[in-house]
Amino acid sequence: MTATPANSARAGSSAPARPVYSDNYKRLVLALLVTAYTFNFIDRTIIATIGQAIKEDLKISDTKLGLLGGLYFALLYTFLGIPIARFAERFSRVNIIAGAIVIWSVFTGLCGLAANFAMLAAFRFGVGVGEAGLSPPSHSLISDYFEPKKRASALAVYSFGIPLGSMLGAVIGGQILDHFTWRTAFMLVGLPGVAVAVAIRLLIKEPPRGHSEPASRPGLVEDVAPDEPAKPAASFGAEMREIGAVIGTLFGKWPVVNMVLGVTLVSFAGYAGGQFAPPYFIRTFHLTYGTVGLITGLVAGIGQGIGTLTGGYLTDRLARFHPRWYALVPAIGVAVAYPIIVAVYTAGTWQVAAALLVLPGLFSYVYLGPTFGVVQNMAPTRRRATATAILFFFLNLIGLGLGPTFAGWAIDHFAAFHFANTGATSLWEAIGGFFSAPTGSFQAACPGGKALATAGAAAKAACSTALVLGTRQGVIVSYAFSLWGAFHYLLAAFGLKEALAKARADRGEGD
């Protein structure tokens, strides 16, 4: 880090000089935060790769598997995000991030010790508690290190941790399962996160709030030292007014509320379908866990990673011509991706499905950087962590919490229909008879998705076929929610330029 006085004329002043951070140091900070976010997603999403092994070992339904990957993780993760963000507005964001990483890493390791579904669910709640403390303070830190015109790009780089973590979780989880058990996988991916926490605590400095804002009036950037003591706690009423003001920013302006709805629905679709992508390849093509990890991790992850980085850089450049591109790029990318997704999950061979799987993320993942950039550029400097937490509250409660749960529930119902109606294969037939076949009959005949050991060949084939068709149709229906999200991104393009200009004016910034 390079730190120099911000104004030499103030040498006699008692106020400390504001630091200047070198580009290399900013890159180091961003790299460490990307590493943390990568481990965040490894520990969060590895359950998708090893989910089939858990399902068969604990004899659980896909609804329960969806709950483990969704609501049981997301509930405390979602509700703790806002209180933690409020702490991050006053206390050291670096310390909060480091502590959060230690908590989620330990609970991920403990998942490997779960003796039953209830214990595993409890430990997944613990993982959610820790992971709630990463993104709100990280978004706030990044916004203080990078000026507004580079912020979407920087946040896109940070968001690269999503596909990178998902990719590594799938590949590593699959390889571990080929040689060990799902319990070993949790332990091996969880505990290394502690080392990341130590590195962040030692290497990242706490910058002044609003450090990178192009201030055009005194007081916009706080003239404080990076290691400033925590500000006094506000009253409960003041806290509620602060939160209310941020909610007004996100939901009181047409373009912003539509971007929030867009990211929530696209995330719902992504989390829902992604949770059951590895089980689909295992159930349909009978591949090994290692092979499936490479397909859903490496192949899909490459496309998702390119899409994430491209989305931030592309929109930052197109926005120079008009800010509406912050919304139009996600709208176009997400809409183009859905037909390709349908082609993936209706392909006749795993080779064709795997080849196509690189494309959806390439188009759909462009939504992350632009969305986070708009939210950060709309929020006042001391409300940015809170803005991220409120955005994540809706995104994660609905997207992460309900997405996998919905997909698992849909798969159970589709599978039950096909088990009771062996001649039906059409998605429209299955939708028409969605509630006609009780899931209990399917679960009793096919515990953990497989027929009883004493069952005959016909019963085993019936269980397998029903589960394959149910998984395919549940995933395709779940991903369809992304089209709804794309429509909201299209709506967000109207009035976005004016909303961003007003936000800059309210903060006293120039163009």
N, C-alpha and C positions, 0 to 999 in steps of 0.2 A: 504494500500500500504506500502511496505517496501522499503525504499530508502537508499542506502549506497554508499559511494564513490567507483567509479570504479577503482581507482588507488591511493592508499594512498601516493605514492611517489610524487604525484603532489600536495601535500598539500599547497605548496607555490605558486602554479600557480594561475593566475587570472581567468582561465577558470573554470566554475562550474563543479562539479562532476556529472558524468552521473548517473542517478538513477537505482536502481535494483528493479523490480516489482515482488512481490510475486505471486505464483501460484494462491492463493485465489483472489488476486486483478485482475489478468488476467481473471479469471473466472467471476468476477463481471462485468468487462468491456464487455466481450463477452455476458453475460446475458442481459445487458442493450441494447446492439446493436441488439441482437436477438429480444428483446421486441419492439424496434423501427421498425425493419423490419417486425415484425408481424403486428403492426398497419398499416404500409405501405401497406401491402397486404390486410388487412381488408378493408381499405378505398378504395383501388384500385379495388378489386374484388367483393365487396358486390353487385355491380350493376348486376353481373351475377345472383345472387340469387333473387334479387328483380326486375330483368329485365322484367319478364312476366307481373308484375303488372304495371310497367312503360309503357310497350307496349300497354296494354289494356286501361290504363288511358289516355295516350296522343295520342292513335290511330296511332302508328308509325310502320314502316316496320321493319323487322329483319336487314336490311342493316343499318338503322338508329340506331337500338339498338346495332349493332356491332360497329358503329362509336363511340357511347358513351363509350363503354367498350374498344375500341381500339384507332383509330387514333386521336380522339378529346382529349383523355388523353395523348397519346404517343407523339404527335407532339412537343409541347414545352418541355415535359419531356425529349425527346431525344436530341433536339438541345441545351438545356441549360446544359446538362450533362457535356460536354467538358469544357465550360467556368467555370463552378462551380468547376470542377476538377482542373483546372489550379489555381484557387484561393486556393484550398485545398493544393496545393503543396507549398504555401507560407504563408498562414494564418492558424489560428487555425481550425483544422478539427472538433474539438468538438463544437465550436461556430457555424460553418456552419451546422452541423447535427441538433443541437438544433433549430436553426432558421428555417430550412427546415421543421421540424416536425410541428412547430406552423403554418406555412403557409398552408400545405396540410390539417391539421386537421380543420382549420377554413373553408377552401373552401369545404371540405366534408360536414360540417354542413350546409353551404349555399346551397348545392345541394337540401336540403330539402325544400328550399323556392322557388325553380324554378316554375314559373307559366306555362311555356311552354317548348318545345323542345330546342329552341334557348338559353334560359336562362340556362337550364340544361347543354347544350353543353359548354357554356361559363364558368360555374363553374367547369366543368370537366377539362377544360384547366388549371384552377387555381390549381386544385389538382395536375396535372402533373408538374406544375412549382415547387411546394414544394417538391414533391417526387424525383425530379431530384437531390436534394442535399443530399441524404442519402448514397447510395451505394458506389460511388467513394471514398469519404473520409473514409467511414467505412472499405472498403477493405484495404485502405492504413494504417489505424490505426491497424487493425488486423495483418497486415504484419509486423508492427513495434513491436507488442506485442508478436508475436509467431514466432519462428525460422522456417526456410524453411521445415524441416522434419515434422513439425506439422502443417504447414500452410494449406494444403488441408483439414485436419481434422477440423481446426478452422473455415475455410471458409465454410465447409459443415455444421457446427453447426450454423453459421450465416445464411446460406441459409435455415436452418430449419424454419426460419421465413416465407418462401414462403408457404409451406404446412400448417403450423400452422395458419398463417393469413388467408389463403384461407379457412381453416376448420372453424375457428371461425367466419369469415365473413358470411359463408354459414349458420352455425347453428344459430348464433345470428340474422342475417337478416331474416331467416325463422321464428324464434320464434316471432320476433317483428311484422312481417307481418301478422301472425295469429291473432294478437290482435290490431294492429294499421295500419298505412299506410306506403307506401314506403318513404314518406317524413320524417316521424318520425324516420325511420331506419337510414337515412343519418345523422340526427342530433345526435342520440344516439351513433353511432359508431365513429363519427368524433371528437367531442370535448375532450374526455378523453386523446387523444394524447398529449395535452398540458402538462399534468402532467409528461408524459414520457420525454418530452423535458427539463423540469426543472430538473428532476433527472439526466439526462445525463450531463447537464451543470454543476451541482454541484459535481458530483461524478467521472467523467472520467477526468484524467489528460492527457495532450498532451505529448506523448513520443518524444524523439529525433528521427529524421529521420534515418532509417536504424538501429534502436536500437537492433534488434534481429538477424542481419546478422552475420555469422561466419567469421569475418574480418580476412584476412590474409595479408593485407597491410594497412599502416597508411592511414587514411582519408576516409576509406570506410564507417565507421559509423561517422556521424557528431557529434563532441564533443560540444554539445550545451545543454543548459537547456531545460527542457520540455516546459516551457512557453516562449520560444524564440520569440523575436519580429519578425514581418513579414519581409521577405526578400524584397529588392527593386524590384519593378515591372520591368520585362524585356520588351525590345522593341517588337513591333508587329512582326518584322522579326524573332527575337529570339524565340518568342512564336510559330510561325509557324514552325520553325526548330525543336523545341521540339516535337510538335505534329506530324510532319513528321517523326521524329525518332521513335516515338511510333507506328505509322502506319506501318513503315517498319518492326518493331518487330512482329506485329500481322499479316501482310499480305505479308511480304517478306520471310517468312520461311514456307516451305511446311507443316510441322506438325501443326504449330500454326494456319495457315490460315484454314486448314481443321477442326481444333477444333472450330474455330470461326464460320465457316459455319455450322458445326454440331450443336452447341448450338443455332444458329439462327434459323435453320430449325425445330429443335425439339421444340423450344419455340414457333415458329409460329403455329405448330400443337397443342401444349398444350393450348396456349391462345385461339386459334380458337375454338377447341372442348370444352374447359372448359367454355367458355362464354355461350354456349348454352346447357350445360349438365343439369342445373336446369330446363330451359324451356322444354327440352325434356321430363323429367320425369313428369312435370306438364301436358304437352300437350298429352302425350301418355297414362299415367296411371291415370290422374286426381287426383293426390295426393295434400295434403295441402302443403303450403309453409314451414311449420315447419317440416313436414316429409321429404320433398325434401332437406331441409337444413341439416338434420341429415344424409341423404344418401350421398349427394354430398360433404358434409363437413366432418362429422365424419368418415364415412366408407372410402371414398376416401382419406381423409386427413391422416388417420392412415397409409395407404400404402405409400402415398407420403412422409410422415415424416420419416418412417423407411427407405425408399429408399434413401432419401437425406442424412441421417446420415450414412447409410451403404456405400454409394458411396464414401464418403470422407475417412472413416476409412479403408475400404477394399482396395482402390487404394493406400493409403499410405503404407499399408503393402505389397501388391503385387509388388509395385514399388521398393521395396528393392531387388527384384529378377531381375526386368527389368522395366524401366520407360514406356515401351509401354502400360502397363496396365492402365495408365492414360487415354488412348484412347480406349483400348479394352473393358474395363468394361462398359463405356457408349454405345459403339457400340452393345454389346451383349444385355444389358438390354433394350435398346430402341427397338431393333428388336424383342425381345421376347414379349414385351408389346403389339404390334399392333394387333396380332390376338385375344388377350384377349379383347381389346377395341371393335373390331368388334362383338365379342360374347356379350358384354355388351349391345350394341345398336341394337342387333337383338333378344335379349331375349324376350320370350313371356309373362313373368310376371315381375312385378317390384321387387319381392323378389329375383328372379334369377339374374336380372340385378344388384341389390344392393349387393348381395353376391359376384359377380364377380368384382365389382368396386374397391375392396380393392387391387386387383392384379396389374393393370397397373402401378400405381404409385410406387409400391414396386420394379418393374423392371426399369421403365423408368427414375425415378428421381435420379438414381445413377449418372447422367451426370453432376450435378451442381458442387459439390465439386471438382472433378478432373479438370474440365474445368477452374474454377476460380483459382485453385491452379497452373496450368500450366501457365496461363497468368501472375499471380503475380510473379512466379519464373523466368519468362522470362524477366520481366521488371526491369530496374534499380530502385534503391530505391526512387529517387525523381521523378520518372515517373509512379509510381504505380497507383495513383489516376487517372491520365490521361489514363493509359492503361485500367483501369476498365471503365472509361467514354467512350472511343472509342469502347470497346467491347459492352457496353450497347447501344451505338448509333445504331449500326447495329442490335443488338439483339432486341432492343425495337422498332426501326422504322419499321423493317420488321416483327418481331415476334409479339410484342404487338400491334403495330399500324395497321398492315395489316392483321394479323391473324383473330381477331374477325370480322373485316370488310369483309374479304373474306368469312368467314363462314356465316355471315348474308346475304351477296349477293348470295351465293350459295343456302342457304335455300329458299330465295325468289324465285329464278329461279326454283329450284326443286318443290317447292310448286305450282308455277304457272303452271308447266308442268302437275302435277298430278291433278290440278283443271280442266285443259282443257282435260285431258285424264284419265277419272275416272277408266278405266279398267287396266291401267298400274301400276305395283308395283315394277318392277325390277329396280335395280340401273343402269344396263347397258342401259335399255330403256330410263331412265331419262337422263343419260349422253348424249345419242344419240340425244335426243330432248331438250337439255338444253336451247337453245336459241329460240326454236320454239314457245313457248307460252309467250306473253308479260306479265310482272309482273304487269302492270297497271290494267289489268282486274281482277287479283286475289285480288289486294289491294282494288279495288273499291267494289268488292263483299264481301270481308272479311276484313274490316278495323280493325287493331289491331289483326288480325288473327281470328276474329269471324265474323259470318254472321250478317247482319243487324237484328235488333230486329223484323222487320216486315217479315223477310224471313221465308219460310216454313221449315219443318223438313229435307227435302232432301237437301236444300241449306246449312243448318247448318251442316249436316253430311258431305257434300262435302268439306266445308271449313275446318272442323276438320280433316278429313282424309288426305287432301292435305297437311295441315300444319304438321301433324305427320310424313308422309312419307318424306316431304321436309326436316324436321329437322333431322330425322334419317340419311338420305343420305348425307346431308350437313356436319354433324358431322363426319361421317365415311370417307368421301373424305378429309376433313380438316386434320384429324389425319394421313392420309396416307403420308403426308409430313414428318412425323417423320422417315419413312424408308429411305428417301433421306438423312436426317441428320445422321442416323446410318451409312450409307455408307461413309460419310465424316469422321466420327470418325474412321472407319476402315482404311481409307487412312492416317489419322493422326498418326497411330501407326508406320508408316515407317519413320525413321529418328528422332523420338522424343528424343531418348537417346542422340544423338549427339547434337541436338539443345539445350537441357537443359544443357549439359556439357559446351557448348560454352558460354551460358549465364552466368554460374557460373564463368567461366574463365574471361570473360569480366568485371565482378564485382570484380575480384581478390579473389574469394572464393575458398576454398579447397573443396574436396568431403565430 
